[in-house]
């Protein structure tokens, strides 16, 4: 039995891959089957990116609290509506 280690998640690579998937889907040159495969891939990549961002946010929060600087400015929701 082999114990293959999974590669660490690379946010930038996943985001670039997601952008390529979106471009392919927006081109309209795909079959329905390929469009569905790309949609599934896009959903998976989106979830992975969101999880990575949440984990990074939690790490930042912990570091701030450890340093006794428990303050974070709330993001303006109008500026963060790209998602």
N, C-alpha and C positions, 0 to 999 in steps of 0.2 A: 504494500500500500504506500503510495507516494504522498508526501505532504507538501503539495505545491502552495507556495505563498502567493497571495494575490498582490498585484502591484498597488502601490498607494494611489489614491485618487488624485488626478491632476485636473484641477478646476478649469484652468485656461484651455487645456486640450479638449475637455468635454464641452466647454462653451463654444470653441471654434467648430467642433464637430456638429453641435446643435445648429449653429449658424449655417453650416453647409446643408444640413437636412432641410432647414427652412427654405433656403434658396432653391433647392431641388424641387420642393413641393410647390413653391410659388411659380416655378417655371411652367407648370402645367403639362410638361412633356412626359409624364410618367403614366404607367398603367395603373389601374385601380389597385391591383395587388401590391405594386411597389409603393404606391402612395400610402397604403395601409401599413406596410412594413416601416416606412419612414416615419409615419405618425407614431407608431408604437415606440420606435427608437427615440423620437423626439420627446415623448412623454417620459421615458426612462431617464434620458439625459437631464431633462428639466428637474425631475425628482432628485436625482443625484446631486445636481448643482445646488438646489434648495437646501438639501441636507448638509452639504459642505458649508454653505453660508451660515446656516443656523449653528453648526458646530463652531465655526470661527467666531461668531457673535458671542457664544457662550464662553469661549476661551478668553475673549477680550474682557467680558464682564467679570470673570473670575480674577483676571490680572488686575483690573482696576480696583476691585474690592480688596484684594490682597495688599495693595499699596495704600489703602486708606483713602482712596479718591473715588468714593461711591457717587460719582455724578456722570451722567451721560446726557447729552443734548438729544431731545427727541427729534427725529427726522421730520421735516415738513412733508406731510403726506402728499401734497400737491406735486412736489418734486420727485416723488418715488412711485409714480403711477405707470412706469414703463413695463411693469410685470403684469 
